[in-house]
Amino acid sequence: MYRTKVWLEELRPGQLLREPFCRECAALGLRVLATVVDHVTPHRGDWALFVDKSNLQSLCERHHNRKTATEMAERKQKQQKN
């Protein structure tokens, strides 16, 4: 999905133009350029959620990696309970 024309030429660059600074850093009063476009709600292969512009946020690599690690740990924990 991340290799599609819509992601590479529309969604990703459009999001970084609309929101050039990391949303998480901005919440802390910092202006750090965003380098990653993140899905607020993980799309898990759902195309509609993947292309939903309202589900996108700009993050720096540090905050994106932290968010991804947290989501993966939560998902693993949930799977272990089931």
One Martini backbone bead per residue (centre of mass of N, CA, C, O) as a GRO file, in nm:
protein
   82
    1MET     BB    1   0.056   0.065  -0.018
    2TYR     BB    2   0.328   0.245   0.005
    3ARG     BB    3   0.371   0.206  -0.331
    4THR     BB    4   0.161   0.385  -0.418
    5LYS     BB    5   0.066   0.660  -0.585
    6VAL     BB    6  -0.125   0.785  -0.370
    7TRP     BB    7   0.095   0.792  -0.150
    8LEU     BB    8   0.355   0.916  -0.298
    9GLU     BB    9   0.182   1.170  -0.457
   10GLU     BB   10  -0.042   1.255  -0.225
   11LEU     BB   11  -0.066   1.185   0.080
   12ARG     BB   12   0.217   1.234   0.193
   13PRO     BB   13   0.286   1.518   0.076
   14GLY     BB   14   0.022   1.657   0.167
   15GLN     BB   15   0.060   1.623   0.471
   16LEU     BB   16   0.341   1.771   0.493
   17LEU     BB   17   0.220   2.042   0.396
   18ARG     BB   18  -0.007   2.078   0.612
   19GLU     BB   19   0.206   1.920   0.834
   20PRO     BB   20   0.542   1.987   0.893
   21PHE     BB   21   0.501   1.918   1.194
   22CYS     BB   22   0.518   1.759   1.472
   23ARG     BB   23   0.255   1.688   1.672
   24GLU     BB   24   0.395   1.603   1.938
   25CYS     BB   25   0.595   1.834   1.962
   26ALA     BB   26   0.385   2.064   1.952
   27ALA     BB   27   0.250   1.976   2.226
   28LEU     BB   28   0.547   2.066   2.363
   29GLY     BB   29   0.649   2.337   2.199
   30LEU     BB   30   0.773   2.217   1.934
   31ARG     BB   31   0.980   2.254   1.624
   32VAL     BB   32   0.955   1.965   1.428
   33LEU     BB   33   1.020   1.805   1.164
   34ALA     BB   34   0.855   1.605   0.960
   35THR     BB   35   0.905   1.250   0.820
   36VAL     BB   36   0.621   1.120   0.899
   37VAL     BB   37   0.338   0.932   0.800
   38ASP     BB   38   0.056   0.868   1.001
   39HIS     BB   39  -0.172   0.647   1.140
   40VAL     BB   40  -0.375   0.693   1.387
   41THR     BB   41  -0.533   0.454   1.276
   42PRO     BB   42  -0.481   0.154   1.208
   43HIS     BB   43  -0.551  -0.010   0.901
   44ARG     BB   44  -0.502  -0.321   0.850
   45GLY     BB   45  -0.570  -0.308   0.518
   46ASP     BB   46  -0.769  -0.071   0.504
   47TRP     BB   47  -0.825   0.133   0.247
   48ALA     BB   48  -1.009   0.356   0.359
   49LEU     BB   49  -0.818   0.418   0.602
   50PHE     BB   50  -0.558   0.470   0.441
   51VAL     BB   51  -0.697   0.726   0.260
   52ASP     BB   52  -0.772   0.886   0.511
   53LYS     BB   53  -0.689   1.208   0.584
   54SER     BB   54  -0.803   1.213   0.889
   55ASN     BB   55  -0.580   0.962   0.957
   56LEU     BB   56  -0.349   1.175   0.948
   57GLN     BB   57  -0.002   1.227   1.058
   58SER     BB   58   0.266   1.419   1.167
   59LEU     BB   59   0.602   1.291   1.227
   60CYS     BB   60   0.861   1.204   1.385
   61GLU     BB   61   1.059   0.938   1.418
   62ARG     BB   62   1.046   0.909   1.723
   63HIS     BB   63   0.734   0.914   1.756
   64HIS     BB   64   0.671   0.686   1.561
   65ASN     BB   65   0.833   0.461   1.698
   66ARG     BB   66   0.685   0.476   1.967
   67LYS     BB   67   0.398   0.421   1.864
   68THR     BB   68   0.456   0.150   1.727
   69ALA     BB   69   0.560  -0.001   1.978
   70THR     BB   70   0.301   0.030   2.144
   71GLU     BB   71   0.107  -0.109   1.945
   72MET     BB   72   0.256  -0.382   1.936
   73ALA     BB   73   0.236  -0.446   2.240
   74GLU     BB   74  -0.074  -0.435   2.259
   75ARG     BB   75  -0.132  -0.653   2.048
   76LYS     BB   76   0.025  -0.881   2.186
   77GLN     BB   77  -0.131  -0.875   2.452
   78LYS     BB   78  -0.408  -0.935   2.329
   79GLN     BB   79  -0.331  -1.210   2.200
   80GLN     BB   80  -0.254  -1.351   2.474
   81LYS     BB   81  -0.549  -1.332   2.596
   82ASN     BB   82  -0.681  -1.511   2.347
   0.00000   0.00000   0.00000
